[in-house]
């Protein structure tokens, strides 16, 4: 499995590259009133409004700082079955480093209620071995504040679950 790796605080984190749509330079989100602190706001991505979740706020209880390595990462959930559609949203992370490879297969592991997955050993092109905490995008999607904002943006734009325009009435 390949992971997009980044550092928050002193810990290395990674997201499975199968969940990544695009890694962008930091994009300032349009802030929304009365949102939870982990919600940065909305960005326009290829004609769609996407909510942005701040990983630093979720993990360290402080917003991501604007640095050279701070990125906006557009992610998608992978549909588990025919009833579930993939969903796009964005996250902000600091110090995005690059790609690391691990032999860990997370398809058969049990998940806790948190968005944090297991810690794995991975190889990187910059160092020999890294211990990386995996962030599960599918579980990150279950953030109640993110779900509320996603349902609101779909209603406002007339979109269905996959983020595409719904049928006209």
C-alpha positions in Angstrom: 0.0 0.0 0.0 1.2 3.5 -0.8 0.7 6.4 1.6 0.8 10.1 1.2 2.7 11.1 4.3 2.8 14.3 6.3 3.8 15.4 9.8 1.5 17.0 12.4 3.4 17.8 15.6 6.1 15.2 16.0 4.0 12.3 14.5 4.1 11.0 10.9 0.6 10.3 9.4 -0.4 8.8 6.1 -3.4 8.5 3.8 -3.9 5.6 1.5 -3.2 7.0 -2.0 -6.3 5.1 -3.4 -8.4 7.7 -1.5 -6.6 10.7 -2.9 -8.0 12.6 -5.9 -5.6 15.5 -6.0 -3.0 17.2 -3.9 -3.2 21.0 -4.2 -1.2 23.9 -2.8 -3.0 25.4 0.3 -6.3 26.8 -0.7 -8.0 29.3 1.6 -11.5 28.1 2.3 -14.5 30.3 2.5 -15.3 30.4 6.2 -18.8 29.7 7.3 -20.5 31.1 10.4 -21.3 28.8 13.3 -19.2 25.9 12.2 -17.1 23.6 14.4 -13.4 24.5 14.6 -12.3 21.5 12.6 -14.3 22.7 9.6 -12.2 25.2 7.6 -15.0 26.1 5.3 -15.8 25.5 1.6 -13.6 25.5 -1.5 -14.7 25.4 -5.1 -13.1 22.4 -6.8 -13.9 21.7 -10.5 -17.3 23.4 -10.2 -18.3 21.7 -7.0 -18.3 23.0 -3.4 -16.3 20.8 -1.1 -16.1 21.1 2.6 -12.6 21.3 4.1 -11.6 19.5 7.3 -8.5 20.7 9.2 -6.5 17.7 10.4 -4.3 19.8 12.7 -7.5 21.0 14.5 -8.7 17.4 14.9 -5.4 16.0 16.1 -3.6 18.8 17.9 -6.6 21.1 18.7 -5.0 24.0 16.7 -5.5 25.0 13.0 -3.0 24.1 10.4 -0.4 26.8 9.9 0.3 28.2 6.5 3.7 26.8 5.6 5.5 25.9 2.4 4.5 22.2 2.9 0.8 22.9 3.9 -1.5 21.3 1.3 -5.2 21.0 0.5 -5.8 17.3 -0.3 -9.0 16.4 -2.2 -10.0 12.9 -1.0 -12.8 10.5 -1.8 -14.3 7.7 0.2 -14.3 4.3 -1.5 -17.8 2.8 -1.8 -18.1 -0.3 0.4 -21.2 -1.7 -1.4 -23.7 -0.8 -4.1 -25.8 1.3 -1.7 -22.9 3.5 -0.7 -21.6 6.1 -3.1 -18.1 7.6 -2.9 -18.0 11.1 -1.5 -15.5 14.0 -2.2 -14.2 16.3 0.4 -11.0 18.1 1.2 -8.6 18.1 4.1 -5.8 20.4 5.1 -2.5 19.0 6.4 0.9 20.5 7.3 4.3 19.3 6.1 3.2 17.0 3.3 6.4 15.0 2.7 5.8 12.6 -0.1 4.9 8.9 -0.8 5.9 6.0 1.4 5.3 2.3 0.9 4.2 -0.3 3.4 3.4 -4.0 3.1 0.5 -3.5 5.5 -3.0 -4.4 4.1 -5.7 -2.5 5.9 -8.6 -4.2 4.1 -8.8 -7.0 6.8 -8.1 -5.0 10.0 -10.7 -4.1 12.5 -11.5 -0.4 13.0 -12.1 1.5 16.2 -14.6 4.3 16.3 -11.9 6.9 15.6 -10.6 8.0 12.2 -7.1 6.8 13.2 -6.0 3.5 11.8 -3.0 1.4 12.9 0.6 2.5 13.1 2.6 0.8 10.4 6.3 0.7 9.4 6.9 2.1 6.0 9.8 2.8 3.7 10.3 6.2 2.2 12.7 7.5 -0.5 14.1 10.0 2.1 14.7 7.8 5.1 15.0 4.1 5.8 12.0 3.3 8.0 9.1 5.4 9.3 6.4 4.7 11.8 3.3 6.1 10.3 -0.2 6.5 11.8 -2.8 5.8 9.1 -5.7 8.1 8.8 -8.8 6.3 7.5 -10.7 8.6 5.1 -13.8 6.5 5.2 -14.0 7.0 9.0 -13.0 10.6 8.7 -16.1 11.1 6.6 -18.2 10.1 9.6 -17.4 13.4 11.4 -20.8 14.7 12.2 -19.9 18.4 11.4 -18.5 17.3 8.0 -21.6 15.2 7.2 -23.9 18.1 8.0 -22.0 20.4 5.7 -21.8 17.9 2.9 -25.6 17.3 3.1 -26.2 21.1 3.0 -23.9 21.6 0.0 -25.6 18.7 -1.9 -29.0 20.2 -1.2 -28.0 23.7 -2.3 -26.5 22.5 -5.5 -29.0 19.8 -6.3 -26.4 17.1 -6.1 -26.8 13.4 -5.1 -24.4 11.4 -3.0 -21.6 11.1 -5.6 -21.4 14.9 -6.0 -22.8 14.9 -9.6 -25.8 17.0 -10.6 -29.0 15.1 -9.8 -31.8 14.5 -12.3 -33.8 17.6 -13.2 -37.4 17.7 -12.0 
